[in-house]
Amino acid sequence: MAITPPANTTRRARYGAWAVITGASDGIGRAFAQRLAQDGLNLVLVARRADRLEALAAELRQRHGVQTRVLPADLAHPDAVQRVLDDTADLEVGLLVACAGYGTTGTVIDSDAQAERNMLMVNGLAVLTMAQHYGRRFAQQKRGGIILMGSLLGFQGVPLSANYAATKAYVQSLAEGLHHELAPYGVHVLSSAPGPTHTGFADRANMQMGGADQPEQVADRTLAALGKTITIRPGNLARLLGWGLGMLPRRLRSRVLGGIMSGMMRPSPQHPAS
Ligand SMILES: NC(=O)c1ccc[n+]([C@@H]2O[C@H](COP(=O)([O-])OP(=O)(O)OC[C@H]3O[C@@H](n4cnc5c(N)ncnc54)[C@H](OP(=O)(O)O)[C@@H]3O)[C@@H](O)[C@H]2O)c1
């Protein structure tokens, strides 16, 4: 069972009064929101499902006395991303947690073209746009933190999740470069690269996960690593798999992960159970 660490009251002083969390309506983003509210940060909550964001905001205001701003947005659309930037211009934002994202399973040639292109927008372009915008603000402020969600799948190509793995390779590389670019300004940048985690992710990707880490553990370990390192593998399973896979050459890692993906995919008309 995950043990909840005590509130970290220095976080607000270190980074600023407000955190922007995308993907806050579910899973890991929601866990970040709960943890940061406990630490006394005010929260901008972003995702598409406004009802879930409103319910979370009400709970966090009541439980922790923080302020909240709910910004429903479909981040596949650049104008919606821009609205989030505009609607936070008046706030003393010090932390960006870019958690919104999703994956699919199946071969690229069998997949829905629009869903794959949207994934690139949400997992890639929206992340870049927000990291660039808040990165500039934080550099001017001479403080801030940016957490980007990579993945265990982002360290090599992965059959049956090729586009998703490619978006996460982009995020991983972006975070590593940004980490060094923004360090001289006192801004911390971290890539968090979880393995399988119990969230809404598996259902949306049409997968089944057996053993998986808990989103609260992912959020806690990620926040603890911000400012200390460039990449964190935040769950027990992520560490174990990362360690095991790290021993293999990249080409073999792809094959092993392709086999794992094949076992995790739910049967579909294109990929019936054998
Ligand atoms: N769970 C895992 O096994 C795992 C492993 C490695 C990395 N990750 C990464 O961790 C991050 C969080 O995923 P999760 O596991 O917490 O999954 P999740 O429970 O499905 O949460 C995904 C979040 O992203 C939001 N989102 C999805 N599409 C969006 C869009 N078009 N516009 C705005 N928001 C959108 C969802 O909100 P709405 O549906 O309300 O819009 C939801 O809040 C993702 O970047 C994922 O790639 C997850």
The ligand as an SDF file (V2000), in Angstrom:
LIG
                    3D

 48 52  0  0  0  0  0  0  0  0999 V2000
   -1.3250    4.6720  -17.2430 N   0  0  0  0  0  0  0  0  0  0  0  0
   -0.1940    4.2250  -17.7780 C   0  0  0  0  0  0  0  0  0  0  0  0
    0.0500    3.0090  -17.8240 O   0  0  0  0  0  0  0  0  0  0  0  0
    0.8190    5.2010  -18.3120 C   0  0  0  0  0  0  0  0  0  0  0  0
    2.1300    4.7350  -18.5210 C   0  0  0  0  0  0  0  0  0  0  0  0
    3.0760    5.6240  -19.0210 C   0  0  0  0  0  0  0  0  0  0  0  0
    2.7260    6.9390  -19.2740 C   0  0  0  0  0  0  0  0  0  0  0  0
    1.4500    7.3700  -19.0710 N   0  0  0  0  0  0  0  0  0  0  0  0
    1.1300    8.7710  -19.3990 C   0  0  0  0  0  0  0  0  0  0  0  0
    0.6110    9.4110  -18.2360 O   0  0  0  0  0  0  0  0  0  0  0  0
   -0.2310   10.4790  -18.6510 C   0  0  0  0  0  0  0  0  0  0  0  0
   -1.5360   10.4000  -17.8600 C   0  0  0  0  0  0  0  0  0  0  0  0
   -2.2530    9.2350  -18.2870 O   0  0  0  0  0  0  0  0  0  0  0  0
   -3.1370    8.3890  -17.2800 P   0  0  0  0  0  0  0  0  0  0  0  0
   -2.4990    7.0740  -17.1450 O   0  0  0  0  0  0  0  0  0  0  0  0
   -3.4420    9.1480  -16.0540 O   0  0  0  0  0  0  0  0  0  0  0  0
   -4.4400    8.1790  -18.1800 O   0  0  0  0  0  0  0  0  0  0  0  0
   -5.9610    8.6030  -17.9340 P   0  0  0  0  0  0  0  0  0  0  0  0
   -6.4340    8.1580  -16.6000 O   0  0  0  0  0  0  0  0  0  0  0  0
   -6.6930    8.1270  -19.1520 O   0  0  0  0  0  0  0  0  0  0  0  0
   -5.8910   10.1920  -17.9430 O   0  0  0  0  0  0  0  0  0  0  0  0
   -5.6120   10.8890  -19.1220 C   0  0  0  0  0  0  0  0  0  0  0  0
   -5.9870   12.3300  -18.9290 C   0  0  0  0  0  0  0  0  0  0  0  0
   -5.7380   13.0290  -20.1620 O   0  0  0  0  0  0  0  0  0  0  0  0
   -6.8860   13.7620  -20.5140 C   0  0  0  0  0  0  0  0  0  0  0  0
   -7.0140   13.8730  -21.9540 N   0  0  0  0  0  0  0  0  0  0  0  0
   -7.0240   12.8840  -22.8780 C   0  0  0  0  0  0  0  0  0  0  0  0
   -7.2490   13.3790  -24.1050 N   0  0  0  0  0  0  0  0  0  0  0  0
   -7.3800   14.7160  -23.9480 C   0  0  0  0  0  0  0  0  0  0  0  0
   -7.6330   15.7830  -24.8370 C   0  0  0  0  0  0  0  0  0  0  0  0
   -7.8330   15.5680  -26.1600 N   0  0  0  0  0  0  0  0  0  0  0  0
   -7.7030   17.0380  -24.3570 N   0  0  0  0  0  0  0  0  0  0  0  0
   -7.5330   17.2680  -23.0390 C   0  0  0  0  0  0  0  0  0  0  0  0
   -7.2920   16.3050  -22.1370 N   0  0  0  0  0  0  0  0  0  0  0  0
   -7.2240   15.0390  -22.5910 C   0  0  0  0  0  0  0  0  0  0  0  0
   -8.0530   12.9600  -19.9200 C   0  0  0  0  0  0  0  0  0  0  0  0
   -9.1490   13.8110  -19.6570 O   0  0  0  0  0  0  0  0  0  0  0  0
  -10.5060   13.8880  -20.5230 P   0  0  0  0  0  0  0  0  0  0  0  0
  -10.8090   12.5110  -21.0180 O   0  0  0  0  0  0  0  0  0  0  0  0
  -11.4930   14.4030  -19.5100 O   0  0  0  0  0  0  0  0  0  0  0  0
  -10.1990   14.8730  -21.5770 O   0  0  0  0  0  0  0  0  0  0  0  0
   -7.4540   12.5010  -18.5980 C   0  0  0  0  0  0  0  0  0  0  0  0
   -7.6030   13.5020  -17.6190 O   0  0  0  0  0  0  0  0  0  0  0  0
   -0.4160   10.3450  -20.1640 C   0  0  0  0  0  0  0  0  0  0  0  0
    0.4290   11.2780  -20.8170 O   0  0  0  0  0  0  0  0  0  0  0  0
    0.0440    8.9380  -20.4520 C   0  0  0  0  0  0  0  0  0  0  0  0
    0.5580    8.8120  -21.7480 O   0  0  0  0  0  0  0  0  0  0  0  0
    0.4920    6.5260  -18.5790 C   0  0  0  0  0  0  0  0  0  0  0  0
  1  2  1  0
  2  3  2  0
  2  4  1  0
  4  5  1  0
  4 48  2  0
  5  6  2  0
  6  7  1  0
  7  8  2  0
  8  9  1  0
  8 48  1  0
  9 10  1  0
  9 46  1  0
 10 11  1  0
 11 12  1  0
 11 44  1  0
 12 13  1  0
 13 14  1  0
 14 15  2  0
 14 16  1  0
 14 17  1  0
 17 18  1  0
 18 19  2  0
 18 20  1  0
 18 21  1  0
 21 22  1  0
 22 23  1  0
 23 24  1  0
 23 42  1  0
 24 25  1  0
 25 26  1  0
 25 36  1  0
 26 27  1  0
 26 35  1  0
 27 28  2  0
 28 29  1  0
 29 30  1  0
 29 35  2  0
 30 31  1  0
 30 32  2  0
 32 33  1  0
 33 34  2  0
 34 35  1  0
 36 37  1  0
 36 42  1  0
 37 38  1  0
 38 39  2  0
 38 40  1  0
 38 41  1  0
 42 43  1  0
 44 45  1  0
 44 46  1  0
 46 47  1  0
M  CHG  2   8   1  16  -1
M  END
$$$$
